[in-house]
Amino acid sequence: MDIVGFGEHVNGEFIAGCLIATVAGKKQYLHRDGEFTQVGRAMCLAWEHDQSQQELPLAIATAETRLSRKQRRHGGDNHG
């Protein structure tokens, strides 16, 4: 879990080991006493889900590109 990345994403600040950010117009703790608050956990899970969705298409595009180069090199057949 990338708490620093999450803190940057929510424009939060780390004070004495706690992550504080403005949520719905109020300053709230998102991470305190070594664990996420209820609000912080929900926000972090949503952020991690968004991050994983953004990374997936890049991995698929890279794999397809490598496959097409290999096929071009061997004339399209897979007879080694």
C-alpha positions as CSV (number, residue, x, y, z in Angstrom):
1,M,0.0,0.0,0.0
2,D,1.5,3.3,-1.1
3,I,0.3,5.7,1.7
4,V,2.6,8.5,0.5
5,G,1.2,8.3,-3.0
6,F,-2.3,8.2,-1.6
7,G,-1.5,11.2,0.6
8,E,-0.3,13.2,-2.5
9,H,-3.3,12.2,-4.4
10,V,-5.7,13.6,-1.8
11,N,-3.5,16.7,-1.2
12,G,-3.1,15.6,2.4
13,E,-0.4,16.4,4.8
14,F,1.5,14.1,7.2
15,I,1.7,15.5,10.7
16,A,3.2,13.3,13.5
17,G,2.7,10.2,11.5
18,C,-0.9,10.9,10.7
19,L,-2.4,11.7,7.3
20,I,-4.8,14.7,7.4
21,A,-6.8,15.9,4.4
22,T,-9.8,18.1,3.6
23,V,-12.8,15.9,2.8
24,A,-16.2,17.4,2.1
25,G,-15.0,20.8,3.3
26,K,-13.6,19.5,6.6
27,K,-10.1,18.5,7.7
28,Q,-10.2,14.9,8.7
29,Y,-7.8,12.2,9.7
30,L,-7.4,9.6,7.0
31,H,-4.6,7.6,8.7
32,R,-4.0,7.7,12.4
33,D,-2.4,5.5,15.1
34,G,-1.0,3.2,12.4
35,E,-4.2,2.4,10.6
36,F,-6.8,4.0,8.3
37,T,-9.9,5.7,9.6
38,Q,-13.2,4.6,8.1
39,V,-13.2,7.5,5.7
40,G,-9.6,7.0,4.8
41,R,-9.9,3.3,4.1
42,A,-12.8,3.9,1.7
43,M,-11.0,6.6,-0.1
44,C,-7.7,4.6,-0.3
45,L,-9.5,1.5,-1.7
46,A,-11.2,3.6,-4.3
47,W,-7.8,5.2,-5.2
48,E,-6.1,1.8,-5.4
49,H,-8.9,0.5,-7.7
50,D,-8.5,3.5,-10.0
51,Q,-4.7,2.9,-10.1
52,S,-5.1,-0.8,-11.0
53,Q,-7.5,0.1,-13.8
54,Q,-5.1,2.6,-15.3
55,E,-2.2,0.1,-15.3
56,L,-4.0,-2.8,-16.9
57,P,-4.4,-1.4,-20.5
58,L,-0.7,-0.6,-20.7
59,A,0.3,-4.1,-19.8
60,I,-2.0,-5.6,-22.5
61,A,-0.9,-3.1,-25.2
62,T,2.8,-4.0,-24.4
63,A,2.2,-7.7,-24.7
64,E,0.3,-7.3,-28.0
65,T,3.1,-5.2,-29.4
66,R,5.8,-7.7,-28.6
67,L,3.7,-10.5,-30.1
68,S,3.2,-8.7,-33.4
69,R,7.0,-8.0,-33.7
70,K,7.7,-11.6,-33.1
71,Q,5.2,-12.7,-35.7
72,R,6.7,-10.2,-38.3
73,R,10.2,-11.6,-37.7
74,H,9.1,-15.2,-38.4
75,G,6.9,-14.4,-41.3
76,G,3.7,-15.1,-39.4
77,D,4.1,-18.8,-38.8
78,N,5.1,-20.4,-35.5
79,H,7.3,-23.3,-36.8
80,G,10.3,-22.1,-34.9
